[in-house]
Amino acid sequence: MLQAHRLALRAVLRPPPSLLSPLALSARAAHTQSQSQSQSQSQSIGTTGRRSLPVNTVVKFVPQQEAWVVERMGKFSRILDPGLAILIPLLDRIAYTQSLKEVAVEIPTQSAITQDNVTLELDGVLYYKVVDPYKASYGVANAEFSVAQLAQTTMRAEIGQMTLDTTLAERNTLNHNIVNAINSASESWGIACLRYEIRDIHPPSKVVEAMHSQVSAERSKRAQILESEGARQSAINVAEGAKQAQILESEAEKAQQINRALGEAEAIRQTALAEAQAIERVAKAIRQSDGGELAAGLHVAQQYVEAFGKLAKESNTIIVPAAANDVSGMVAQAMTVFNSVAAGQKKLLANSVGSKGTHNGGGSSAARDEGTGGFGSEQVGH
């Protein structure tokens, strides 16, 4: 009844719309529109930052990996852990629900300028987790929006301290620096940034073309260096092979000459030994046989005549005796040689029988000189 009287009184006291001025009507409409806009903004923030709040039904069951913030008469009371919870009707109200799971937030594409004045287009993904439900509820209005904005500004600041090459090469270092900066700033929000990953980096098209040209030039340089190194190594190998071949050839020639010299020396030694043995046997045969000296002298005379006959055949210089048609003179000359050799041999034999040692050698030398002198005198006479 009392409520009906109050409504009637308000209707009487409220002036009709026709009595209001157009200015008052426009002011009231603007005020109503501003209130509706503020309510819609608050509702949008609440929908992005909060989920629908559960109603107090005295007995509640909190899900796993969630934390419910309870207010009693508008003031923080406690945080409900997962499981059974008892609430007081009308006094307790579930003000916030925080998820304790890891949340992935997509960071939209944004522009950043490097230290060497190159504009880059970057986007990424941020992973965070609520570690303190009280701070996450009362420390920030919209945790997800705040963390995303903080990640964008931090990424711009970190990119501004690095060059383009460093940004492209040290992406892990950049991610680590962004995570540390976000954690230091969001500590009062009850949020821990677990990791930040840059997905794509888009340099300007001209910079990309320059980078491709640089890579092509670098690869061409490496190819030329490798080709020159190959040619150098090939030339070294060829020269080394030629050197080794010459060394081996000289060693082979040296060994061949040594072997040839050894062979010739051995042949000379064997020839001398054979001649010595032959002379020894001839001398022994002459000493042991009767008339051996005469036979040896006759053989020497025959060799002299034969050698004189070959002079005209083996040389261009012809030696003609004083009486070329005098055969008896040539025979007499040969007999003179024979007699000289025979006399020398007899004298040598007599000296060897009468003396020994060096005296024997001297006698033989004298006999040879005497025989040679006689032969020379005969040759000059003719």
DOGUSE-567579 format. One record per residue: residue in three letters; x, y, z of N, C-alpha, C in turn. Coordinates in steps of 0.02 Angstrom, whole numbers, plus 50000, padded with zeros to 5 digits. Atoms other than C-alpha are relative to their C-alpha. Layout:
BEGIN
ALAXYZXYZXYZ...
END
This chain:
BEGIN
MET500424994050000500005000050000500445006250000LEU499544994449996501415011550047500385001049934GLN499644999750063502325007349887499575003249946ALA500454997050049500795012149785499945007550008HIS500034992849986500675029049869500635003549974ARG499374996950023502515032549829500015000849923LEU500024999650073502275028749645499535005449976ALA500484994850019500755040049636500285006950012LEU499694993549984501705054249720500515001949948ARG499504998650052503125052849593499675002049935ALA500354998250062501895053449450499725007150002VAL500274993249993501125069349519500555005149996LEU499454995149998502785077949551500395000349935ARG499615000050063503575073049382499625004149948PRO500344995950050503155086049249499914996049935PRO500125003550063502455079749085500535001949948PRO499474998650050503645078748934499865006149959SER500164994150041502715092548843500225006450033LEU499814993949964503175105048981500765001050001LEU499274999449998505045101648968500255003649938SER499704996350055506125112548860500384995349954PRO499615004350045506995105348706500724999250023LEU499315000649975508675109148787500054994850054ALA499985005049947508235098748940499904993149972LEU500105006650031507625084748830500644997449967SER499375002250032509255084348731500534998250051ALA499525001649947510295084748891499854993350031ARG500195006549971509315070348963500174994349951ALA499855005350049509525060348801500754998649996ALA499275001050001511405063448798500244996350061HIS499805003449938511555058148980499814992749997THR500215007050005510575042248945500454996249952GLN499565003450049511675038248794500684998750029SER499345001049969513285040848892499984994450051GLN500055005549951512665029449031499974993249965SER500045006550036512235015848904500674998049971GLN499335001650027513965017348822500474997650054SER499565002149946514855016148989499814993050024GLN500205006749979513815001049036500224994749949SER499795004850051514194992648868500764998850003GLN499285000949994516074996048890500184995750059SER499855004049940516074989049065499804992849989GLN500205006850013515124973949004500494996549953SER499515003150045516364971048861500644998350036ILE499405001549961517844972348981499874994050045GLY500155005649956516984960549099499964993549962THR500045006250039516654947948961500684997749977THR499325002050022518464948548901500424997950060GLY499585001549943519234948149075499704995050047ARG500325004749954517964937749169499524995649963ARG500535004250024516844923349136499365001350041SER500634999349962515054922049197500104997350071LEU499885001849930515084921649387499464995250024PRO500495004649972514244907149479499575003450054VAL500474997349952512744911049589500104996450067ASN499935002849933512824908449777499394995750015THR500535004849982511814892749813500184996350065VAL499785002649935512584889749987500524994549990VAL499535005650011513424873549929500255000549928LYS499694999450067514634875149783500584995049994PHE499435004450015515914863749701500475003649952VAL499504996450040517474872349637500364995049955PRO499665004650045518204863949481500765000050011GLN499275000649995520004858149470500345005449957GLN499614994850034521314871149417499625006549993GLU500354993649997520174885549463500035002650071ALA500024996749934520154898149606499455005149999TRP500564995349995518584907449660500145004950056VAL499894994749951518764924049749499315001950029VAL500634998749966517374926649879500045006650038GLU500074993749963516854943649945499414999450049ARG500554999949950515824945750103499835007250015MET500244993249992514794961550110500455005049963GLY499604995650043515844968949968500745000150014LYS499305000149981517524965150049500284993049989PHE499695006550011518764951450007499974995750062SER500065004549943518464936350117500514994349995ARG499555005750006519394921050052500014997749927ILE499945003150066519914910849900499814992750007LEU500235006949997519024894449871500444995549958ASP499605005050035520114879549825499554995049966PRO500425005050032519494865549712499694995150051GLY500355004549955518194854649797499375003250027LEU500624997749970516704857649912500115006650037ALA499974993549966516364875349975499305001850025ILE500644997849969514994882250092500005007550004LEU500064992850001514414900150068499395002250042ILE500564997249961513294911150177499565003949952PRO500444996450046511774917150080499965007450018LEU500084992949996511564935850051500635003750022LEU499394996849976513244939550134500604998649954ASP499435002050043514484929950025499815000449927ARG500104999550072514684933149840500654998049965ILE499425002050041515834925049712500155005749952ALA499844993950039516674940649640500424998549939TYR499555001550056518034933049527500114992449997THR499785007050011518474916049452500635000349957GLN499364999950035520274913649400500194992949981SER499765006550023520914899249294500754999550012LEU499295001149984522564892149352500364996349944LYS499685003450056522934884049183500445004949961GLU499584995950044524214890149059499585002749942VAL500414996750050523444902548938500465002549944ALA499634997650059524054906348761499645006149972VAL500284993850026523774924048698500365001649935GLU499714998350064524044928348516500155007549997ILE499794993050006525024944448493499925002049927PRO500124998250071524424953148334500635002949968THR499434997350038525614959048198500095007450015GLN499844993149983526484975248241500675001949967SER499394997450030527884986148172500505001750054ALA499464998349954529564988248257500605002149958ILE499414997350035531134997848206500624997550036THR499385002649971532834989748233500505005750012GLN499484995149985534414998548288500295003149937ASP499744997350063534985000448107499445002549955ASN500554996550034533315008548057499684995849945VAL500365004450045532474993847973499324998450032THR500675001249974530594992147995499814992749989LEU500195007050003530014974548035499284999150020GLU500675002049981528304966648046500054993450037LEU499925005849958528214954248190499334998250033ASP500565002449959526904943548276500264994250041GLY499775005249955527014930848414499444997150042VAL500465003349954526194920248547500305000450070LEU499794999349931526284923448734499644994750042TYR500285005149955526034909748865500105002650072TYR499964997749931525614915349042499554995750043LYS500375003949951524864908149200499895004250062VAL500174996449938523984915249353500314996250059VAL499675003149942525034911749507499725002750066ASP500304997149939524134923149633499315002549981PRO500684997850019522234924049612499805006750030TYR500194993749968522084938649734500275005949960LYS499704994650039523304949849637499705000349929ALA500295000050067522574944249470499305002950000SER500694997449997520844949449530499985007450017TYR500034993149976521224965849618500595004349977GLY499424996150021522894970849542499945002949930VAL500084997750069522334973149361499284998749979ALA500705000650020520654975749276499914994349950ASN500055005250051520944964549124500704997149990ALA499335002850000522434953149143500244998349930GLU499795002250067522454946048967500165006049956PHE499874994050040522324963148883500645003550023SER499414996649974523654970448997500644996349981VAL499405003850017524874956348966500155000549926ALA499894999450072524624957448778500305006749982GLN499724993450014524954976148776500715000550026LEU499334999949972526464973948888500494996149955ALA499575003950045527154960548770500165003949937GLN499874996150061526954971948619500505005650013THR499534994449986527824986848699500704997450017THR499345002849982529204975848770500364997649937MET499685002550061529504967848601500275005849958ARG499754994250036529654984948518500655002650031ALA499404997549966530904990448651500614995549988GLU499445004650010531964974748631500245000249927ILE499804999650071531954975748440500395006449987GLY499644993850011532534993848450500724999850024GLN499325000549975534114988348541500434995049960MET499655005150038534614975248411499995001949926THR499974999050073535164975948229499584994649965LEU500405004850039534274966648090500324993150001ASP499675006650000535574952848080499964996650067THR500045002949933535574950548268499294997650015THR500705002049989533664949848271499854993449965LEU500145006250037533624936348137500404994150027ALA499575005549978535054926248211499874998050072GLU500065001449928534684927648398499275000850022ARG500714999649983532814924948406499884997250070ASN500095002849933532964914248563500195005150054THR499794994949952533904928048653499475005550005LEU500534995050000532554940448601499394997550040ASN500575002849962531174929048669500144999950075HIS499815000349929532114926848833499975007050031ASN500014993249973532324945648856499285002650008ILE500704997849995530464948748822499664996750060VAL500305003549943529954935648951500235003150066ASN499754997049938531084943249084499705006950011ALA500294993449992530414960749050499274999650021ILE500715000749982528594954949060499934997650072ASN500055002649931528884945249222500165005450051SER499834994749952529704960149306499445005250005ALA500534995049999528234971449257499344997250026SER500645003049981526804959149291500034996550067GLU499965003349935527394953549462499445002250047SER500544997549956526114964549549499314998049976TRP500645002250026524734957149441499854992750017GLY500105007049985524964939449504500034995449940ILE499965003750062525394933349329500744998549986ALA499325002050018526954923849274500004998349925CYS499925001550071527474924049091500474994149992LEU499605006150006528104906649049500485000449940ARG499564999450059528774909648873499665004449948TYR500244995950055528594920748722500354997649937GLU499745002650063528814914648544499825004849943ILE500114995950060529034925748391499854995249942ARG500185004650054528134917048249500305002149933ASP499774997750066528524927448095500335006850006ILE499664993650007529714941448053500005001749926HIS500074998050070529354950747892500395006549988PRO499644993950019530714962947834499695003049937PRO500244997050063530354975147691500254996149939SER499835003850061530404968047515500695001749974LYS499344998050024531934978147467500564997050043VAL499495003049956532874971947619500064992549986VAL499985007250017532394954047575500394998949936GLU499635000650062533044956547398500755001150011ALA499294998849985534674963847466500304994150036MET499755005949965534844949047583500114994149952HIS499915005350050534584936947438500615001349957SER499414998450039535894946147337500644998750039GLN499425001149958537094945447483500154992650007VAL499905007349994536814926747504500284997249935SER499745002450065537084923947317500735001949991ALA499304997950006538684934247320500454996050045GLU499595003949954539314924947472500114992949974ARG499925006750027538974908247391500454999949939SER499554999650057539824913747230500725000850023LYS499334999149972541314919447333500284993450025ARG499785006549975541404902647420500164995349944ALA499875004450057541284893647254500665001749966GLN499374998050031542704903847180500604998250044ILE499455001849954543774901247335500134992549997LEU499915007350003543464882547330500314997949933GLU499725001650065543844882147144500745001749997SER499294998149999545474891647167500414995550045GLU499645004749956545954880647313500104993349966GLY499935006350036545614865447205500545000449947ALA499484999250051546684872247063500695000350032ARG499354999449965548074876747186500234993150024GLN499815006649976548034859547265500184995349943SER499855004250058548004851447094500705001649973ALA499334998150023549544861447039500544997450047ILE499515002549951550434856847200500094992549993ASN499965007250007550014838647176500394998149936VAL499645001450062550634839046995500755001350009ALA499304998449989552254847647046500334994950046GLU499725005049953552504835647190500104993349964GLY499935006250037552194821047074500605000249952ALA499434999350044553444827746947500664999750039LYS499405000249959554714830447086500174992950021GLN499895006949980554494812947151500224995649942ALA499815003950059554604806046974500745001349982GLN499304998550015556254815246943500474996950051ILE499575003149948556944809347110500064992649988LEU499995007250011556454791547073500404998349937GLU499635001350061557144792846896500765000850011SER499294999149986558804799846959500274994350043GLU499785005649959558894786447092500074993749959ALA499955005950043558534773246962500625000449955GLU499404999250041559884780546847500644999050040LYS499425000949956561094781246992500124992650014ALA499935007249987560754763247036500234996349938GLN499795003250062560934758546853500745001149986GLN499294998650011562614767346839500444996150049ILE499615003849950563204759347001500044992749980ASN500015007150020562664742346941500444998949938ARG499585000750060563484745346770500745000350018ALA499294999449980565104751146853500234993850037LEU499815006149965565074736346969500084994249952GLY499945005350049564764724946821500655000649959GLU499384999050038566184732746720500624998450042ALA499425001549956567354731946869500084992550010GLU499965007249990566904713946898500254996649936ALA499775002850063567154710346712500765001049991ILE499284998750005568854718846714500404995550047ARG499645004249951569324709646871500034992749977GLN500015006950024568784693046797500464999149940THR499565000450059569684697046632500745000050021ALA499314999749976571274701846724500204993650035LEU499865006349966571144686446832500114994449950ALA499925005350051570904675546679500665000849962GLU499364998850034572374683946590500594998150044ALA499465001849954573444681946745500084992550005GLN499965007349996572994663746758500284997249935ALA499755002550064573324661346572500755001249994ILE499284998550003575014670046582500394995450047GLU499665004449952575444659946736500054992949972ARG499985006850028575004643746648500494999749941VAL499535000050057575974648846491500725000150026ALA499324999749972577484653446595500204993450032LYS499865006549969577344637246691500154994749947ALA499895004850054577204627446530500675001149967ILE499364998450032578714636446458500574997450043ARG499465002149955579764632646613500064992450004GLN499995007249990579264614646622500144996049936SER499905003750063579454610046436500675002149968ASP499374998650035581044608946332499855003949935GLY500114995950059581164622046197499395004450005GLY500604995849993579714631846269500145007249985GLU499834993150014580634648346257500035001449925LEU499964999250072580984645446073499315000249968ALA500685000150027579174641446039499635006650015ALA500314993649982578614657146132500275005649957GLY499724994850043579824667846033499734999649930LEU500285000850066579204660345870499285002649996HIS500694997649999577424664245920499975007650001VAL499974992749998577874682345959500185002749931ALA499804997750067578724684045789499424999549952GLN500595000650043577174677345702499495005550013GLN500474994649983576074689845796500255006749974TYR499724993850026577244703945745499865000649926VAL500114999850072577124699345562499265001149985GLU500724999150012575234697945571499785007150016ALA500194993249982575054714645661500255005049948PHE499754995550051576144723045531499584999649936GLY500425000950059575054715645394499325003350008LYS500674997049988573464722845473500035007650005LEU499964992849993574114740645484499665003549941ALA500294996850058573554744645308499244999249997LYS500715001450002571824737445334499615004150053GLU500364997049944571354745745501500135007450008SER499854992949992572074763345477500105003249932ASN499894996250062572134776845345500755001449988THR499284998750005573974779345383500364993549984ILE499665006150022575054766445290500755000950012ILE499285000049986576804762745352500334995149951VAL499675004150052577894756245210500744999250020PRO499295000949984579594748645250500455002649942ALA499534997550051581154754245157500044995349941ALA500005005150054581174737945057499384995950008ALA500655003449991579354732845044500004993349965ASN500005006350037579744719144917500524995250025ASP499485004349972581134712045022499704995750054VAL500325004549951580284697445107500524997350048SER499485002849957581914690645171500195004950055GLY499854995049948582234707145262499485000050055MET500545000249949580544706345348500074993850043VAL499915006249961580884688345399500595000850047ALA499414998949958582604693445462499825004550059GLN500214995549945581794707445562499594996250052ALA500395004149953580534695345637500434995550041MET499555004449964581934683345682500405003950051THR499634995949952582874697745764499585001250062VAL500464999149944581344701345871499974993650040PHE500045006449965581234682845910500624998850042ASN499385001149963583074681845960500045004550060SER499984995449943582904697246070499564997650056VAL500475002449949581394690146160500284993850032ALA499735006249973582224673146179500595001450047ALA499434998449957583814680946249499775003150066GLY500274997049938582814691246372499704994950045GLN500315005249958581854676146430500534995650032LYS499465004049971583444665946455500335003750057LYS499684996149947584234679846555499565000550062LEU500484999649945582654681646660499984993550038LEU500015006549967582654663046694500634999050040ALA499365000749964584484663546745499995004250063ASN500034995749940584174678046865499524997250052SER500485002849952582674669546943500284994050036VAL499695005749967583694654146979500545002350048GLY499444997849959585194663647050499815004550057SER500184995149947584254676547159499254999750016LYS500704999849978582594679947250499795007250015GLY500254993549976581484694647298500015005449947THR500014994050042581724711847224500524999649945HIS499495000750050583324707047133499734996549939ASN500335003650055582274695347028499595004849957GLY500394995150037581114709546982500435004649959GLY499564995550036582554720846933500284996849939GLY499735003450058583314707746820499524999449944SER500515000850052581704704846729499875006649966SER500104993450030581494723546704500555001749952ALA499434998650044583234724746631499954996149936ALA500075004150060582874710346516499495002949953ARG500524997050042581284718746457500265006249964ASP499734994050031582204735046427500484998449944GLU499525001950051583564726346330499654997649937GLY500375002650058582324717246221499655005649964THR500374994550031581324732846190500475004649961GLY499514995850035582864742646148500244997049935GLY499785003350062583424729846021499475000549947PHE500544999750049581704729845941499935007149971GLY500074993050024581694748845933500565001649951SER499464998450044583394749445852499904996949933GLU500135003350064582874737045721499475003849961GLN500544996550034581284746645683500245006649971VAL499754993750026582204763145665500454998949941GLY499555001450057583504755345553499614998849937HIS500395001350060582194749245435499625006249978
END
